[in-house]
Amino acid sequence: MRTPTKPSIIALLILFLGWFLIGLGYGETIAAPWNTVLYIGGVVLFFVGLLATVYLVFR
């Protein structure tokens, strides 16, 4: 098994940060205008992290 490299760790952190922001934006804990911003930002970060992870796995 290969040891994880720094870019792969960063890609996974971005992926999980996006997942966390999606959860915050989807819940009822944040005020109305900010939950949409967090949700959209989380979706963008999630897919950027997902694409970076897939790229690093299959390069």
C-alpha positions in Angstrom: 0.0 0.0 0.0 1.3 3.4 -0.9 1.7 6.1 1.7 -0.5 9.1 1.1 1.1 12.2 -0.4 0.6 15.8 0.6 -1.7 16.6 -2.4 -3.9 13.6 -1.7 -4.3 14.6 1.9 -5.2 18.2 0.9 -7.7 16.8 -1.7 -9.4 14.7 1.0 -9.5 17.6 3.4 -11.2 19.8 0.8 -13.7 16.9 0.1 -14.6 16.5 3.8 -14.7 20.3 4.3 -17.3 20.5 1.5 -19.2 17.7 3.0 -19.2 19.5 6.3 -20.4 22.8 4.8 -23.2 20.9 2.9 -24.4 19.6 6.3 -24.3 23.1 7.8 -26.1 24.6 4.9 -28.7 21.9 4.9 -29.5 22.1 8.6 -31.5 24.7 10.5 -28.6 26.0 12.6 -27.6 28.9 10.3 -29.7 31.9 9.4 -31.6 32.0 6.1 -29.3 33.8 3.7 -26.1 32.1 5.0 -27.4 28.5 4.7 -27.7 28.8 0.9 -24.2 30.3 0.7 -22.8 27.5 2.8 -24.7 24.8 0.9 -23.6 26.0 -2.6 -20.0 26.5 -1.3 -20.0 23.1 0.2 -21.3 21.5 -3.0 -18.5 23.3 -5.0 -15.8 22.3 -2.5 -17.1 18.7 -2.4 -17.0 18.2 -6.1 -13.6 19.9 -6.4 -12.2 17.6 -3.7 -13.9 14.6 -5.4 -12.4 15.4 -8.8 -9.0 16.1 -7.3 -9.1 12.8 -5.4 -10.2 10.8 -8.5 -7.4 12.5 -10.5 -4.8 11.7 -7.9 -5.9 8.0 -7.7 -6.0 7.4 -11.4 -3.0 9.5 -12.6 
